[in-house]
C-alpha cells in the first residue's frame, strides 16, 4: 500500500534551522519521493519503506538534539499528484 506523509519538524531552540536542514537531508538520502514546502516535508511511497525511513531519520535527529517536536499527518493513499483547483 502506498501512503503520503506530511512532516513538520519543530526544534525548540535558537539554532533550529540547522536541525531542520539535517533532518531533511537525511530524508532526501532515501529513494522515496519527497516534496519540500516552506512549512512541511511530504513523503510518498510504500508504507513499510516510508515508515522505516521516518523512524530512522527521527531517531537520529532526536538523539542529536533536545526539545524537538515532530508532527505527522499520514494518509492511506498516494496524494503526490494532488493539485488544488481553486
Secondary structure, DSSP 4 states (H G I P E B T S, - for coil): -EEEEEEEEEE-STTHHHHHHHHHHHHHTSSSEEEE-SS-EEEEEEHHHHHHHHHHHHHHHHHH-SSEEEEEEEESS--TT-----
